[in-house]
């Protein structure tokens, strides 16, 4: 499919709704690399029509704005949804009524998605159901176009927005603020087509990377020098539940707030950009194993190769790397030697 073209110079109107969730995606957006978020959006060709936490309009005024969009009186270029959609009880959606209108949120999302030029799911709850669907899912929650990794969700597998795209899933719990602003900017520039989305409809500019890429613990990973407790410096894959070698995101390539990520902060990657991450089947901080071999291995590596490579790596581990892996600070510093380069 060819990339959609922008046929006008007017800013794209962005409407942001919040459904079942914690509000963490908005909190992440507010940490975007900008002193003034609204100015940044405007400079990118975007106009924020309304946001339930950031806009002045409330009550009847907000409801009128939503109705104008649904009726086509006000152009809706980008519909953003944060949080999972609660379809219960019994498909009525009455677990979450929109204040003021008395209509279920799922009804507003259906109406607005039908007229939106682009539809964007912000965060893993809106994309795949996320944490809200964990355990028995008593609210019958789902994502906009997915239930975990199964296409469908509220809008159905065949849904396409007015611009011809499926729901764009900016997943993450929460997503990196740059993923949100870059996605919206790409839409404003007409630079995001179906070929730019991966198989789970995530923008490929972040989903074609792995969390493992750029991880500051990669030297420990290479030598299979593993952390044994949360404060250790070593690789967290073998014992601490880290899924960074399997998870699609560029968290360690473009750190949060310029310098942070889960692994840099000493916590294992829990795969929050992936469908179904909320129920891994084991404690997040533990690595499930069979015969001592981690069940979750690097995405593109056959198990036999990994076992052979791990054995060789451990036998060649420098003392410095081995000792530092199970310490909370560098106990052995890198040697100072001539590089033999002229």
C-alpha positions as CSV (number, residue, x, y, z in Angstrom):
1,X,0.0,0.0,0.0
2,X,1.3,3.4,-0.9
3,X,1.8,6.0,1.7
4,X,-1.1,8.4,2.1
5,X,-0.6,11.9,0.9
6,X,-1.4,15.1,2.8
7,X,-3.7,17.1,0.6
8,X,-3.9,20.3,2.7
9,X,-1.7,22.5,4.8
10,X,-4.1,23.0,7.7
11,X,-3.0,21.3,11.0
12,X,-4.3,17.8,11.7
13,X,-6.9,17.8,14.4
14,X,-6.1,15.4,17.2
15,X,-8.7,14.1,19.7
16,X,-7.4,12.1,22.7
17,X,-9.7,9.9,24.7
18,X,-9.0,7.9,27.9
19,X,-10.6,4.6,28.7
20,X,-9.7,1.8,31.1
21,X,-6.2,2.5,32.3
22,X,-3.9,4.3,34.7
23,X,-3.2,7.5,32.8
24,X,0.5,6.6,32.6
25,X,0.6,7.1,28.8
26,X,-0.4,10.8,29.3
27,X,2.2,11.1,32.0
28,X,4.8,9.7,29.6
29,X,3.7,12.1,26.9
30,X,4.3,15.0,29.3
31,X,7.9,13.9,29.5
32,X,8.4,14.4,25.8
33,X,11.7,16.0,24.8
34,X,10.2,19.5,24.6
35,X,9.8,22.4,26.9
36,X,6.3,23.1,25.6
37,X,4.3,20.1,24.4
38,X,1.5,22.0,22.7
39,X,4.0,24.2,20.8
40,X,5.9,21.2,19.6
41,X,2.7,19.6,18.3
42,X,1.7,22.8,16.6
43,X,5.1,23.1,14.9
44,X,4.7,19.6,13.6
45,X,1.3,20.4,12.0
46,X,-0.9,19.1,14.8
47,X,-3.7,20.7,16.7
48,X,-4.9,19.1,19.9
49,X,-8.7,19.5,19.9
50,X,-9.2,18.0,23.3
51,X,-7.6,15.8,26.0
52,X,-9.5,14.9,29.1
53,X,-6.6,15.7,31.4
54,X,-4.9,18.6,29.5
55,X,-7.8,20.6,28.1
56,X,-10.0,23.2,29.7
57,X,-13.3,22.0,28.2
58,X,-15.3,19.7,30.6
59,X,-18.8,18.4,30.9
60,X,-21.3,19.6,28.3
61,X,-18.6,21.6,26.4
62,X,-16.4,18.5,25.9
63,X,-19.4,16.4,24.9
64,X,-20.4,18.9,22.3
65,X,-16.9,18.8,20.8
66,X,-17.1,15.0,20.6
67,X,-20.5,15.2,19.0
68,X,-19.3,17.7,16.4
69,X,-16.5,15.3,15.4
70,X,-18.9,12.3,15.2
71,X,-21.3,14.3,13.1
72,X,-18.6,15.5,10.7
73,X,-19.0,19.2,11.6
74,X,-15.5,19.3,12.9
75,X,-12.8,17.3,11.0
76,X,-11.3,14.5,13.0
77,X,-7.9,13.7,11.6
78,X,-6.3,11.7,14.4
79,X,-8.3,9.8,17.1
80,X,-6.0,8.7,19.9
81,X,-7.1,6.4,22.6
82,X,-5.4,5.6,25.9
83,X,-6.5,2.7,27.9
84,X,-8.4,-0.6,27.2
85,X,-12.0,-0.6,26.1
86,X,-14.4,-2.2,28.6
87,X,-17.2,-4.0,26.8
88,X,-18.9,-5.5,29.8
89,X,-21.3,-6.3,31.2
90,X,-22.6,-8.5,28.5
91,X,-21.4,-6.3,25.7
92,X,-23.3,-3.2,26.9
93,X,-20.1,-1.2,27.7
94,X,-21.8,0.1,30.8
95,X,-18.8,-0.6,33.0
96,X,-17.4,2.7,31.6
97,X,-19.9,5.4,30.7
98,X,-18.7,8.7,29.3
99,X,-19.5,11.4,31.9
100,X,-22.1,13.9,30.7
101,X,-23.4,12.0,27.7
102,X,-24.4,8.8,29.5
103,X,-23.1,6.8,26.5
104,X,-20.6,3.9,26.9
105,X,-17.1,4.8,26.0
106,X,-17.1,1.9,23.5
107,X,-19.9,3.6,21.6
108,X,-18.1,6.9,21.4
109,X,-14.9,5.1,20.1
110,X,-16.9,3.3,17.5
111,X,-18.6,6.5,16.3
112,X,-15.4,8.5,16.2
113,X,-13.3,5.8,14.7
114,X,-15.8,5.6,11.8
115,X,-15.0,9.2,10.8
116,X,-11.4,9.5,11.8
117,X,-8.7,9.9,9.2
118,X,-6.3,8.0,11.4
119,X,-6.8,6.0,14.6
120,X,-4.0,5.5,17.1
121,X,-3.9,3.3,20.1
122,X,-1.6,4.8,22.7
123,X,-0.1,2.2,25.0
124,X,-0.5,-1.5,25.3
125,X,-3.9,-1.4,27.0
126,X,-5.4,0.5,24.0
127,X,-3.5,-1.6,21.5
128,X,-3.9,-5.1,22.9
129,X,-5.9,-4.9,26.1
130,X,-2.8,-4.9,28.4
131,X,-2.9,-5.0,32.2
132,X,-6.7,-4.3,32.2
133,X,-7.3,-7.7,30.6
134,X,-5.2,-9.7,33.1
135,X,-6.5,-12.7,35.0
136,X,-10.2,-13.4,34.4
137,X,-10.8,-10.0,32.6
138,X,-14.1,-9.3,34.5
139,X,-14.8,-6.1,32.5
140,X,-14.4,-7.9,29.1
141,X,-11.7,-5.4,28.1
142,X,-9.9,-5.4,24.8
143,X,-7.8,-3.3,22.6
144,X,-9.0,-1.2,19.7
145,X,-8.2,-3.8,17.1
146,X,-6.6,-6.6,19.0
147,X,-7.3,-8.9,21.9
148,X,-3.7,-9.8,23.0
149,X,-2.1,-10.9,19.7
150,X,-5.4,-11.8,18.0
151,X,-6.8,-9.3,15.5
152,X,-10.3,-8.2,16.3
153,X,-10.8,-6.1,19.4
154,X,-13.5,-3.5,19.5
155,X,-13.3,-2.3,15.9
156,X,-12.8,-5.7,14.2
157,X,-9.9,-7.2,12.3
158,X,-11.1,-5.6,9.0
159,X,-11.3,-2.0,10.3
160,X,-9.6,0.7,8.3
161,X,-9.6,4.4,9.0
162,X,-10.5,7.0,6.5
163,X,-6.8,7.2,5.5
164,X,-6.8,3.5,4.7
165,X,-4.7,2.3,7.7
166,X,-5.5,-0.1,10.5
167,X,-5.3,1.1,14.1
168,X,-1.7,2.2,14.6
169,X,-0.5,0.6,17.9
170,X,2.0,2.7,19.8
171,X,2.4,0.0,22.4
172,X,4.3,0.1,25.7
173,X,3.4,0.4,29.3
174,X,3.8,3.2,29.0
175,X,5.1,4.0,25.6
176,X,8.2,6.2,25.2
177,X,7.0,9.8,24.7
178,X,9.1,10.0,21.5
179,X,7.1,7.1,20.0
180,X,3.9,9.1,20.5
181,X,5.2,12.4,19.1
182,X,7.1,10.8,16.2
183,X,4.0,8.8,15.2
184,X,1.8,11.9,15.2
185,X,4.4,13.9,13.4
186,X,4.8,11.2,10.7
187,X,1.0,11.3,10.2
188,X,1.1,15.0,9.8
189,X,3.8,14.7,7.2
190,X,2.0,12.0,5.3
191,X,5.0,9.7,6.0
192,X,3.4,6.7,7.7
193,X,1.8,4.0,5.5
194,X,0.9,0.4,6.1
195,X,4.4,-0.7,5.0
196,X,5.8,1.3,7.9
197,X,3.9,-0.9,10.5
198,X,5.0,-4.3,11.7
199,X,2.8,-7.4,11.9
200,X,1.2,-6.1,15.2
201,X,0.6,-2.7,13.6
202,X,3.4,-1.0,15.6
203,X,5.4,1.8,13.8
204,X,8.5,0.1,12.6
205,X,10.8,3.1,13.5
206,X,10.8,1.7,17.0
207,X,9.5,-1.8,16.6
208,X,12.2,-2.9,14.2
209,X,14.7,-2.7,17.1
210,X,15.1,-4.9,20.1
211,X,15.4,-3.6,23.7
212,X,18.7,-5.6,23.7
213,X,20.2,-3.2,21.1
214,X,22.2,-0.5,23.0
215,X,21.8,-2.1,26.4
216,X,24.7,-1.1,28.7
217,X,24.9,-4.7,30.0
218,X,25.7,-6.2,26.6
219,X,29.3,-7.0,27.5
220,X,28.0,-9.2,30.3
221,X,25.5,-10.8,27.9
222,X,28.2,-11.6,25.5
223,X,30.2,-13.5,28.1
224,X,27.0,-14.9,29.8
225,X,28.1,-13.2,33.0
226,X,24.8,-13.0,34.8
227,X,23.3,-10.9,37.6
228,X,22.0,-12.9,40.6
229,X,20.1,-10.2,42.4
230,X,18.6,-6.8,41.4
231,X,21.5,-4.6,42.4
232,X,24.1,-6.6,40.3
233,X,25.6,-5.2,37.2
234,X,25.5,-8.4,35.1
235,X,23.1,-9.5,32.4
236,X,19.6,-10.1,33.7
237,X,18.5,-12.6,31.0
238,X,19.7,-15.9,32.7
239,X,18.3,-15.5,36.2
240,X,16.3,-12.2,36.5
241,X,13.6,-12.6,33.8
242,X,14.9,-10.0,31.3
243,X,13.3,-10.4,27.8
244,X,15.3,-7.7,26.1
245,X,16.7,-10.0,23.4
246,X,13.1,-10.8,22.3
247,X,11.2,-7.5,22.7
248,X,10.6,-5.0,19.9
249,X,11.5,-1.5,21.1
250,X,14.4,1.0,20.9
251,X,14.4,1.8,24.7
252,X,18.2,1.5,25.0
253,X,18.9,3.3,21.7
254,X,16.9,6.4,22.6
255,X,16.8,6.4,26.4
256,X,13.9,7.8,28.3
257,X,14.5,11.4,29.4
258,X,17.9,11.3,27.6
259,X,19.5,8.7,29.8
260,X,17.1,6.1,31.3
261,X,15.6,2.7,30.5
262,X,14.4,-0.3,32.6
263,X,17.7,-2.2,32.2
264,X,19.8,0.9,32.9
265,X,17.8,1.3,36.1
266,X,18.6,-2.2,37.1
267,X,15.2,-3.8,36.3
268,X,14.6,-6.5,33.7
269,X,12.7,-5.9,30.5
270,X,9.2,-7.3,31.0
271,X,8.2,-7.1,27.3
272,X,5.7,-4.3,27.8
273,X,5.5,-3.5,24.1
274,X,4.4,-7.1,23.3
275,X,0.8,-8.4,23.2
276,X,0.1,-10.5,26.3
277,X,3.1,-9.2,28.4
278,X,0.9,-8.8,31.4
279,X,0.6,-12.6,32.0
280,X,4.0,-14.2,31.3
281,X,3.1,-17.3,33.2
282,X,5.9,-16.8,35.7
283,X,7.1,-14.0,38.1
284,X,8.4,-11.0,36.1
285,X,11.7,-11.1,38.0
286,X,12.5,-14.8,37.3
287,X,13.7,-16.6,34.2
288,X,11.8,-19.9,33.5
289,X,14.2,-22.7,32.5
290,X,14.2,-26.2,31.3
291,X,17.2,-28.3,32.3
292,X,18.9,-25.1,33.3
293,X,18.4,-23.4,29.9
294,X,16.2,-20.3,29.7
295,X,13.0,-20.9,27.9
296,X,13.0,-17.5,26.3
297,X,16.1,-17.2,24.1
298,X,17.1,-14.5,21.6
299,X,14.5,-14.1,18.9
300,X,16.6,-15.2,15.9
301,X,18.9,-17.8,17.5
302,X,18.3,-21.6,17.4
303,X,18.5,-23.1,20.9
304,X,21.3,-25.5,20.0
305,X,23.5,-22.6,18.8
306,X,22.7,-20.6,22.0
307,X,23.7,-23.5,24.3
308,X,27.0,-24.0,22.4
309,X,27.8,-20.3,22.3
310,X,26.9,-19.8,25.9
311,X,29.3,-22.6,26.9
312,X,32.2,-21.1,24.9
313,X,31.4,-17.6,26.2
314,X,31.4,-18.6,29.9
315,X,34.7,-20.4,29.4
316,X,36.3,-17.2,28.0
317,X,34.8,-14.7,30.5
318,X,37.5,-12.3,31.7
319,X,37.9,-12.1,35.5
320,X,36.9,-8.5,35.4
321,X,33.6,-9.2,33.8
322,X,32.9,-12.2,35.9
323,X,33.5,-10.4,39.2
324,X,31.7,-7.2,38.2
325,X,28.6,-9.1,37.1
326,X,27.6,-10.0,40.7
327,X,28.6,-6.7,42.3
328,X,26.7,-3.4,42.5
329,X,29.7,-1.4,41.4
330,X,32.9,-1.9,39.4
331,X,35.2,-4.0,41.6
332,X,37.7,-4.7,38.8
333,X,38.4,-1.8,36.5
334,X,39.4,-2.3,32.8
335,X,43.1,-2.7,32.4
336,X,45.1,0.3,31.0
337,X,47.2,-0.9,28.1
338,X,48.6,0.4,24.9
339,X,46.4,-0.1,21.9
340,X,49.4,-0.8,19.6
341,X,47.9,1.6,17.2
342,X,50.0,4.4,15.7
